[in-house]
């Protein structure tokens, strides 16, 4: 099974138009397609958004028994489908079933004037499904006959490039099983693992990646022998496991943060003391440190180089799903060194405040 990369991400939301307004106004996505009962999408309304090579499909159920409505009732707005592009949907679907996957939707072909798109779905992890997508011909037609293309209202230069990774929270005891799910069904390989403990909180993390290197999933499990932390909070508010955040890669994180900030996106704050020891920790950073400090951009390093990252505040009422912006300068990690560095920086600030008092 040749997984080329992430084709699109589908979110189930309470109000697709309202969610699309936020993504368009705050993050700079462009509405480029829509569908509903009039196009054959029974009982739902879907809006397609695009920014760079990132495509989001926002779907709302129009009746209480629609899967999207049931998802939102339990979890709130969130990622319900991860769609990957493959060369042969029919073959990949059969291969997945032979490996033990549970089929949801068998291969279906939709043909337009200049394109043919084949899709199929299998059950995934938690309440998230996997969708297989095969495209022939023009890639401008997302789903012929079902999603009607909509000319963008205005063409802006994208500041985001593609989906870098998905971060998934799983309940205690389910980390290894979820890793096996990706390994045995999709042929992913585990490329990283660690145990993180700070301030009495702990979590286990493993990272799996497709053979192509184009699909990466960070799996997070709380350590219940420690006091509750952010993973526990997500599991409680989300009513179970699911996608905690979507990592979006940018080629210029300073420009991206400035652009989204002007649009109204709020980012997690970073203690000023974090930057006092930054270059001693990661080496020389090829970026104006005063701008990184002003914007709150984090920096980490590994054997391959550096990465710059920042987390946006959740836009959902349950404070669950949120976005991460990440710029890679050779690094292949996910900024685990920042967890301890942020904690230590906060401790230094508190100590300084105590002395000043």
C-alpha positions, 0 to 999 in steps of 0.5 A: 500500500503506497500512501502518498500523503494526507489528501484532506482532513474532515472535521465534524462541527456543529455549524459548518458555516460558522466554523468556515468563517473562523478558519477563513477569517482567522487562519486565511483558508479559502472556501473552494467547494460546498455540498449538501442535499442538493448535491447528493450529500444526504442529511449534511452540509459540507464546506471545503476549505484550502490553504496552501496544500492543506484541505479541510472538509467541514461537515455538519449533520442536518438531523440528530441521527446523522453521524456528524451530529452524533459525533459533535454531541459526544465530542464537540467539534473535532477531526473525524476523518483522516483521508490519505491518498493512495495509488489504488483504493480498491487494492488498498481497501482489500488489503486493509480488510485482509489485515483485519480492518473493519470496512465502513464504506466500500470503494466508490467511484465518482467521475466528473468532466476532467477527473475521477476520484475513488474513495473508501473508508475503514474504521480507525482509532477512537471515533476517527475513521480512515479514508482512502482517496485515489485521484485521476485527472484534474485535481481541481475537482475535489469530489465530482458531483458531490462537492461543487467547486466555488471560486475563491473570493480572493487569492492571498499568498498562503503562509502555511504549506501542508499538514506536518503531523497529527497529535492524538491523545489516547486513554491510559493503556491504549498507546501500544495498541494504537501503535500496532493499529498503524503498524499492522494495518498501514505498514507505519513504523515507530520512529520515536518514543519518550516518557516526559515528566515535569512538575509532577505530571507525566505522559508517554509518547510514541510517533508512527510514520508512513513508509513515504514519510508523508503521514506522521502521527504523534500518539500521547498517553497520560501517565496516571501514576502522576498528577493529571495534566493536559492529556487527561484534560483533553480525554475528559473534555473530548469524552475519550481519545481523539486528535488533540492538535493539527500540526501545520508546516510553514516555511516562515513561522515569524510571517505566519504568526504575524499574519494569523495574529493580525487576523485574531488568532491567539497563541499560547504565551511563553515566559520571557525567561525562556529566551534567556537561555535559548541559545545556550540550549539549542545553539545559534538561532538564525532568526531575530531573537527579539521577534521570537520573544515578542511572538512567543515562538519556541525553538528546539533542536535535534541531530538534524537541526532546529525546529520553530513552533508555536501553539494556538489557543483552542477555538472550541468551547471545550478547549480541545482541538487546536492548531500548531504552527511548525517550521522545520530547519532540518529537525525531525522531532516535535519539540519535546525539549520545550516542555522542560524548558518552558517549565524551568523558565516559568520557575525562574520567573516565579523565583524572580518575582518572589525576590522582587516582592 
